[in-house]
Structures are given as C-alpha cells and as structure tokens.
Amino acid sequence: MIDVSHLTRLMENRGVARKSELIGVSDAEIQSLENHFSLTFPASYREFLRSFGRSAGFLSPWMAIYFDDLKEIREQFDCLVAAGNLKFHLPENALLIANWESVFDFIVCNETADPPVYRIDIYQTDRANLRIYAESYSEYLQNMIETADASALPSDFFEDETVEALNDTIHY
C-alpha cells in the first residue's frame, strides 16, 4: 500500500517536489470521477489522488497522470484506437491512469487494493502491445518518483521560444 509520508520524503529528497507542491483532491471529487467512469477505484489509487492527485511538482512532466487528466486520457485512447482501427478493447473495469503520446497505463478496478499496472502502446501497429508494467500501483508510483529527473526538464528555453513566436515580451 502507499506510504504517503515515505513518498513525500522521497520526492523532497530527490528534488521532485516540495511539500507545498503536493496537492490532492477531495473524496467528493474522487467519488464524482468514480461515478463518471462507473468504477470504484482501488485503495492505493484513491490514496494517490487524495495526496498528489492535483499536483506533485516534477513527478511526471511528460506524462498525463493527474486527476484533471483522466477524462482526457480516456478520450485520447478512444480516438487513437478508432483512428488505427485496432481490435483491442480494454479489460472490463479498466481505468486509464497515464498517457504519453501513444503509450497508456491502466489499472483494473476489481476490488484489489493495490492492483498491477498495465502498459499498452498503440503506436502505428495493427495490434496493441500490452504488458504488465508494475506488479502493483504502489510499486509503479515509487518507481516513477525514483526515476523522475527534475534536472532534465526544459528550462526557460521553451518559454523564450514561445514568447518570440508570439512576438511578445515578458519583463522580469
């Protein structure tokens, strides 16, 4: 199961997030999303959402993983599957929890407190590449924290490029 204080310390020690950057969502918000998907989320995933579901610093700068991303992740998946005419169907009670380009991670909400995480890559193929990515959601989250590299994030370079493209200036 998720040990929030351990993960919080790990994020702070690795420079991934400060405590002030860790923002969760309420139980009411989680319940609303569960109703939207007609699922009951596993305990470990609910704890992630309560503790870090809105923001966790640089935990995942390239992958959509947060509460506010979940509906869009599902829409993106459905669009890519439809566009590629794939015959793949998610398992019953699957919840897509992460997305980066054509790679999606999901859990199956089947009353298991800490379910495995599956990864599917549907990039330009006539069949999806599915595998178990982590033996449990808590292992998945810990690995994400341990491999996060805040120093590899883009610097002001991208901001400056955007400002140039808009022919605008920012004064500091």
NORSUL-V874887 format. One line per field, one symbol per residue. ss: DSSP state (H for helix, E for strand, - for the rest). phi: phi as a letter, one per 30 degrees, with the letter a starting at -180 (. if undefined). Layout:
ss: ???
phi: ???
This chain:
ss: ---HHHHHHHHHHH----HHHEE---HHHHHHHHHHH-----HHHHHHHHHH--EE-------E--HHHHHHHHHHHHHHHHH----------EEEEEEE--EEEEEE--------EEEEE-------EEEEEE--HHHHHHHHHHH--HHH---HHHHHHHHHH-------
phi: .dceddddddddddidacedccbccdddddeddddechbcddeddededdcbdcabhcebdccdbcedcdddeddddedddddchdcdbddeidbdcaabhccbcbbcdbiddbddccbbccdhbdbdccadcbdadddeddddddcdbdddddcdedddddddddhbbccc
